[in-house]
Amino acid sequence: MFLIIFTWTPPHFWRSPSRAATSTPRWDPDDAVTHGIAFTRLQIVLYTILLGLSTLLPVLTRMSGVIYLLAAIP
């Protein structure tokens, strides 16, 4: 469960320069404003892949069954 939350959090808080110009408060200092849009997009994609794999890990290790799998996929 920790791994799922750990891999979900970073891409959830990253933002684009257009969002940085607004008054929307965000926590992450390592956003697209300081590292560029391409780097931020790459990190979001990589973390999304890790999130998908970590979400399926309980099924792959037989800690969860088909019901969890059907709920985790969507």
C-alpha positions as CSV (number, residue, x, y, z in Angstrom):
1,M,0.0,0.0,0.0
2,F,2.9,2.4,0.8
3,L,4.4,1.8,-2.6
4,I,1.1,2.6,-4.4
5,I,0.8,5.9,-2.5
6,F,4.5,6.7,-2.9
7,T,4.3,6.3,-6.7
8,W,1.0,8.1,-7.0
9,T,2.0,11.3,-5.1
10,P,4.8,12.9,-7.3
11,P,3.0,13.1,-10.7
12,H,-0.2,14.2,-8.9
13,F,1.6,17.4,-7.6
14,W,3.7,18.3,-10.7
15,R,2.4,21.2,-12.7
16,S,3.0,23.0,-15.9
17,P,4.3,26.6,-16.3
18,S,0.8,27.8,-17.2
19,R,-0.5,26.5,-13.9
20,A,2.5,28.0,-12.1
21,A,1.4,31.4,-13.3
22,T,-1.9,31.0,-11.6
23,S,-2.5,31.3,-7.9
24,T,-3.2,27.5,-7.5
25,P,-1.1,26.5,-4.6
26,R,1.0,23.4,-5.0
27,W,3.6,21.8,-2.8
28,D,6.3,20.4,-5.1
29,P,9.3,22.7,-5.8
30,D,10.5,20.4,-8.6
31,D,8.0,21.3,-11.2
32,A,8.1,22.2,-14.8
33,V,9.1,25.8,-14.1
34,T,12.5,24.7,-12.7
35,H,13.2,21.6,-14.8
36,G,11.4,22.1,-18.1
37,I,8.3,20.6,-19.7
38,A,10.0,17.7,-21.4
39,F,11.7,16.5,-18.1
40,T,8.4,16.9,-16.2
41,R,6.4,14.9,-18.8
42,L,9.0,12.1,-18.8
43,Q,8.9,11.9,-15.0
44,I,5.1,11.8,-15.0
45,V,5.1,8.9,-17.6
46,L,7.7,7.0,-15.7
47,Y,5.9,7.4,-12.4
48,T,2.6,6.4,-14.1
49,I,4.2,3.2,-15.3
50,L,5.6,2.5,-11.8
51,L,2.2,3.2,-10.4
52,G,0.5,0.7,-12.7
53,L,3.1,-2.0,-11.8
54,S,2.9,-1.3,-8.0
55,T,-0.9,-1.4,-8.2
56,L,-0.7,-4.9,-9.7
57,L,2.0,-6.1,-7.3
58,P,-0.4,-7.4,-4.7
59,V,-2.0,-9.7,-7.3
60,L,1.4,-10.8,-8.7
61,T,2.6,-11.8,-5.2
62,R,-0.8,-13.5,-4.4
63,M,-1.6,-11.1,-1.6
64,S,-4.8,-10.2,-3.3
65,G,-7.2,-11.9,-5.6
66,V,-9.5,-11.3,-8.6
67,I,-11.7,-8.8,-6.8
68,Y,-8.8,-6.5,-6.0
69,L,-7.5,-6.9,-9.6
70,L,-10.9,-5.9,-11.1
71,A,-11.0,-2.9,-8.8
72,A,-7.4,-1.9,-9.4
73,I,-7.3,-2.0,-13.2
74,P,-9.8,0.9,-13.8
